[in-house]
Amino acid sequence: MPTETRDRLLAPELTLPPPFTLVRLRELGDAFAHAKSIAAEQGAGTLVYVGRFDLAEFAVVLEPDEPLAQARGAFYAGMAALADALAAHAQPETAITIDWPDSIAVNHGLVGGGRLAWPKGISEDETPPWLVFGAMIRTVSMSGSEPGLNPLVTALEEEGFTDAMSDQVVESFGRHFMVAIDAWQEHGFGAVVRSYLERLPAEPGLRRDIDENGDLLLRRMGKVEVERKALLARLAKPAWFDPVAKGPRS
């Protein structure tokens, strides 16, 4: 039996805007790994989706036209789009926040996050032939624990997302990601940065910014020095991802 399907007609319930092309994997598939394996062949706009009811798991192939150091800004566009996609389906007053750089929380409980890959051996000043942005969002808790028992971990179902299961999350991401990319092209990377930074939890006396290479810059009230947090080191080991369970931490 084949492990993937490229015909969008075989998955009519998933509606994606152009220029996305759907690749659907069976439940035990790995969207992020599969997208990386086909990125060079299939090209930009390929969106790999694993059909699961408990997780919205997907990865999209990008073809940047900037050196790697700047092209990684696509990660922030993906994270902002992911947060906006959830906010579009959330109940009023639901807090959708990002824990820099890669974790998504709903009402302060972790639901998942995003990650980024590029070909090995590409230097910082070389334009990569492809990038892959991948994400997982926990829609239904499979831990067996009572809802709310661990306030640091949650699922969309527990937070009132009655109409946002896996398919809807991916569709919504596709729409918001195209908005983010359009804003980047029209207004520059600063538009993406503003959208992303709005999702970080507020902290009095702290000003945040994103450097051109993706590093987080922190300026604290009353201090001259600027604190820098390197993005590259954090992308190497996503904080939200459990490599044993192969899903969001629980």
C-alpha positions in Angstrom: 0.0 0.0 0.0 1.3 3.5 -0.8 2.2 5.7 2.1 1.3 9.0 0.4 -1.4 10.5 -1.8 -0.8 13.5 -4.0 -4.2 13.8 -5.6 -6.1 16.5 -3.8 -9.4 15.0 -5.0 -8.8 12.0 -2.7 -8.9 14.3 0.3 -11.7 16.7 -0.5 -12.3 17.8 3.1 -8.9 19.6 3.2 -9.2 22.8 1.2 -5.9 24.7 0.7 -5.4 28.0 -1.1 -3.0 28.2 -4.1 -0.1 27.6 -4.5 -0.3 24.7 -2.0 -0.2 21.1 -3.3 -1.3 18.5 -0.8 0.6 15.3 0.0 -1.4 13.2 2.5 0.3 10.6 4.6 -1.3 7.8 6.5 -1.6 8.1 10.3 1.8 6.6 11.2 3.6 9.0 8.8 6.0 11.7 9.7 5.1 14.9 7.9 8.4 16.8 8.7 10.7 14.0 7.7 8.7 13.3 4.5 8.6 16.9 3.5 12.4 17.1 3.8 12.8 13.9 1.8 10.8 15.2 -1.1 11.5 19.0 -0.9 14.2 19.0 -3.6 12.0 17.1 -6.1 8.5 18.5 -5.4 9.4 22.1 -4.7 7.7 25.1 -3.1 4.1 24.9 -1.9 4.2 21.2 -1.2 2.3 20.6 2.0 2.6 17.2 3.7 -0.3 16.4 6.1 -0.7 13.4 8.4 -4.4 12.5 8.9 -4.8 12.1 12.7 -7.7 13.1 14.9 -5.5 13.9 17.9 -2.8 16.0 16.2 -2.7 18.6 13.4 0.6 17.5 11.9 1.9 19.1 8.7 5.0 20.5 7.0 5.3 22.9 4.0 8.2 23.2 1.5 9.5 26.7 0.8 12.0 27.9 -1.8 13.6 31.1 -0.5 15.4 33.7 -2.6 17.6 35.0 0.2 20.8 33.7 2.0 20.1 31.2 4.7 20.7 33.6 7.6 17.9 35.8 6.4 15.7 33.0 4.8 15.2 31.6 8.3 12.8 34.5 8.9 10.3 32.1 7.3 10.2 30.4 10.6 8.7 33.4 12.2 6.2 33.8 9.4 5.2 30.2 10.0 4.9 30.6 13.8 2.8 33.8 13.5 0.5 32.1 11.0 0.2 29.1 13.3 -0.9 31.3 16.2 -3.2 33.3 14.0 -4.8 30.1 12.7 -5.6 29.0 16.2 -6.9 32.5 17.2 -9.3 32.4 14.3 -11.1 29.4 15.8 -10.6 30.2 19.5 -13.4 31.2 22.0 -13.4 34.9 23.0 -10.7 35.8 25.6 -8.6 32.7 24.8 -4.9 33.5 25.1 -2.8 32.2 22.2 0.8 32.8 23.0 4.3 31.9 21.7 7.1 30.9 24.0 10.2 32.0 22.0 11.0 30.7 19.6 9.0 27.6 18.8 6.3 26.7 21.3 2.6 27.5 21.1 0.4 27.7 24.2 -3.3 28.1 24.6 -4.4 29.6 28.0 -0.8 29.0 29.1 -0.9 25.3 28.4 1.4 23.8 25.7 -0.3 22.5 22.6 2.6 22.2 20.2 4.9 24.3 18.1 6.9 24.6 14.9 10.3 23.7 13.6 12.5 24.4 10.6 14.8 22.4 8.4 17.2 23.2 5.5 19.7 21.1 3.5 22.9 20.1 5.3 26.1 21.8 4.3 24.5 25.2 3.3 26.5 28.2 4.5 24.9 31.2 6.1 25.5 33.4 3.1 24.3 30.8 0.6 20.7 30.6 -0.7 19.3 27.2 0.3 17.4 25.3 -2.4 14.6 24.6 0.1 13.3 25.1 3.6 10.7 23.1 5.4 8.5 24.5 8.1 6.8 21.8 10.1 4.2 22.0 12.9 2.2 19.9 15.3 -0.8 21.0 17.4 -2.4 18.7 19.9 -6.1 18.7 19.2 -7.2 15.9 21.6 -5.4 14.7 24.7 -4.5 11.0 24.6 -2.8 11.0 28.0 -5.9 9.6 29.9 -5.4 12.3 32.6 -8.3 14.4 33.8 -8.5 17.7 31.9 -6.7 20.5 33.8 -4.7 18.1 35.9 -1.5 19.5 34.3 -2.0 23.2 33.7 1.2 23.4 31.7 -0.1 21.1 29.0 -3.4 21.1 27.2 -5.3 20.3 23.9 -7.6 22.3 21.7 -10.6 20.2 22.7 -10.0 21.1 26.4 -9.9 24.8 25.6 -13.2 25.2 23.8 -12.1 24.7 20.2 -15.3 23.0 19.1 -14.8 23.6 15.4 -11.0 23.4 15.0 -9.8 19.9 14.7 -6.8 18.8 12.5 -8.2 19.6 9.1 -9.4 23.0 10.1 -6.1 23.9 11.7 -4.1 23.1 8.6 -6.5 24.9 6.3 -6.5 28.0 8.5 -2.7 27.9 8.7 -2.5 27.8 4.9 -4.6 31.0 4.6 -2.7 32.9 7.4 0.7 31.8 6.1 -0.1 33.3 2.7 -1.1 36.5 4.4 2.2 36.6 6.3 4.3 35.9 3.2 2.4 38.6 1.3 3.0 41.1 4.1 6.7 40.2 4.1 7.0 40.7 0.4 5.1 44.0 0.4 6.3 45.6 3.7 9.5 43.8 4.5 10.5 41.4 7.3 9.4 43.9 9.9 5.8 43.1 9.2 6.4 39.4 10.1 8.4 40.4 13.2 5.5 42.6 14.5 3.0 39.9 14.0 5.2 37.4 15.8 6.2 39.6 18.7 2.6 40.4 19.5 2.2 36.7 20.5 5.0 36.7 23.1 3.8 37.1 26.7 4.0 40.7 27.8 6.7 41.6 30.3 6.9 45.1 31.8 10.1 46.9 31.2 11.2 44.7 28.4 11.5 45.5 24.7 11.9 42.7 22.2 13.1 42.6 18.6 14.2 40.1 16.0 17.6 40.6 14.3 18.0 40.0 10.6 19.5 36.6 11.3 16.6 35.6 13.5 18.2 36.1 16.9 16.0 37.5 19.7 17.2 40.9 21.0 16.2 41.9 24.5 16.4 45.4 25.8 15.6 45.9 29.5 14.6 49.2 31.0 17.5 50.9 32.7 20.1 48.8 31.0 22.3 49.8 28.1 23.5 46.4 27.0 21.4 44.3 24.6 20.8 40.6 25.4 20.9 38.3 22.4 19.4 34.8 22.2 20.5 32.8 19.3 17.8 31.2 17.1 20.0 28.7 15.4 20.8 26.8 18.7 17.1 26.7 19.6 16.0 25.4 16.2 18.4 22.4 16.7 16.3 21.1 19.6 12.7 22.3 19.6 11.6 22.9 23.2 8.0 21.7 22.6 8.9 18.4 20.9 9.2 15.0 22.7 11.6 12.9 20.5 10.5 9.7 22.2 6.8 10.2 21.8 7.3 12.0 18.5 4.8 14.6 19.4 4.2 17.6 21.7 5.5 17.2 25.3 2.9 16.0 27.7 
